[in-house]
Amino acid sequence: MSDPAPFFAEGGCTCRAVRFSLASTPLIVHCCHCRWCQRESGASFALNAVIEAERVRLLKGSPVLVMTPSASGKGQRIARCADCHIALWSHYAGAGDALRFVRVGTLDDPDRLP
């Protein structure tokens, strides 16, 4: 596997207790329109940047992992700030711990991702 293109981004929760960085371009950016994601986000879709977990670095704080039901029945673990409860990323059962589905809206400059 070749090295991903140079890329760097930072993000975090609303209260700034948790901060993280992305060390490479995400594999994909996608919108999930399933009813579960609509309910979770309160919007028409959840916008996720899928990236290898080792390329996400915690800079400050430590999110809590909350087990949440999903349409597959296998659930997802959502990393949330313990203080403001903003969802930062998810781990889905199919991808395990290898990938993080980072919420694009938590990035300081979300417009950098398509």
Legacy VTK file of the C-alpha trace (Angstrom):
# vtk DataFile Version 3.0
C-alpha trace
ASCII
DATASET POLYDATA
POINTS 114 float
0.000 0.000 0.000
1.435 3.380 -0.961
1.611 6.344 1.374
-1.480 8.555 1.227
-1.191 12.050 -0.238
0.110 14.698 2.192
-2.791 16.126 4.163
-3.315 17.502 7.632
-6.469 18.635 9.398
-7.523 19.271 12.977
-10.884 19.101 14.643
-12.666 18.590 17.906
-15.801 18.958 19.922
-17.741 22.141 20.600
-16.337 22.732 24.091
-12.770 22.000 22.851
-12.151 19.407 25.594
-11.297 16.864 22.873
-9.040 17.770 19.943
-7.698 15.485 17.225
-5.825 15.581 13.930
-6.007 13.653 10.665
-2.589 12.752 9.283
-3.708 11.845 5.749
-6.498 12.307 3.249
-9.505 10.151 4.167
-10.101 7.048 2.062
-13.572 8.327 1.176
-16.063 10.927 2.318
-19.656 9.759 2.213
-23.165 10.674 3.253
-25.218 8.038 5.013
-28.942 8.644 4.578
-30.211 5.711 6.642
-32.885 6.450 9.222
-30.481 5.619 12.055
-27.987 8.261 10.900
-30.806 10.741 10.335
-31.992 10.173 13.899
-28.456 10.362 15.313
-27.532 13.553 13.456
-30.936 15.260 13.430
-30.360 15.945 9.730
-30.997 14.295 6.368
-27.690 12.443 6.540
-24.455 11.941 8.456
-21.323 13.143 6.628
-18.354 10.883 7.435
-14.693 10.920 6.440
-13.528 7.307 6.527
-9.874 7.101 7.551
-7.501 4.510 8.966
-7.637 4.663 12.768
-3.859 5.013 13.134
-4.019 8.246 11.103
-6.285 9.906 13.688
-4.295 11.320 16.589
-5.723 12.620 19.834
-4.216 15.992 20.678
-6.238 16.746 23.811
-8.751 14.950 26.000
-10.170 11.493 25.638
-13.574 10.719 24.135
-15.899 8.156 25.662
-17.150 5.289 23.498
-20.923 4.907 23.547
-22.485 1.730 22.134
-25.396 2.758 19.914
-27.841 0.558 17.942
-27.593 0.497 14.151
-29.674 -0.779 11.247
-27.398 -3.825 10.854
-28.219 -4.940 14.374
-24.486 -5.037 15.174
-24.371 -1.523 16.606
-21.705 1.132 16.400
-19.400 2.639 18.970
-19.587 6.432 18.852
-16.670 8.423 20.268
-18.186 11.396 22.100
-16.838 14.209 24.219
-17.621 13.381 27.853
-18.489 17.039 28.510
-20.480 18.357 25.507
-21.442 14.915 24.075
-20.620 15.829 20.466
-20.102 12.757 18.259
-16.540 12.864 16.881
-16.304 9.528 15.052
-17.768 6.047 14.950
-16.466 2.502 14.779
-18.837 0.227 12.862
-18.903 -3.528 13.401
-17.974 -4.315 9.781
-14.782 -2.229 9.908
-13.928 -2.881 13.543
-11.200 -0.730 15.064
-9.245 -0.417 11.793
-11.303 2.507 10.456
-12.817 5.609 11.976
-15.818 7.315 10.459
-14.969 10.895 11.437
-17.837 13.389 11.465
-16.764 15.977 8.885
-18.576 18.742 10.774
-16.162 18.343 13.691
-13.192 19.454 11.561
-11.963 23.029 11.958
-12.152 23.476 8.174
-14.709 20.942 6.895
-14.798 22.586 3.455
-11.411 20.989 2.672
-13.144 17.647 2.183
-15.487 17.066 -0.769
LINES 1 115
114 0 1 2 3 4 5 6 7 8 9 10 11 12 13 14 15 16 17 18 19 20 21 22 23 24 25 26 27 28 29 30 31 32 33 34 35 36 37 38 39 40 41 42 43 44 45 46 47 48 49 50 51 52 53 54 55 56 57 58 59 60 61 62 63 64 65 66 67 68 69 70 71 72 73 74 75 76 77 78 79 80 81 82 83 84 85 86 87 88 89 90 91 92 93 94 95 96 97 98 99 100 101 102 103 104 105 106 107 108 109 110 111 112 113
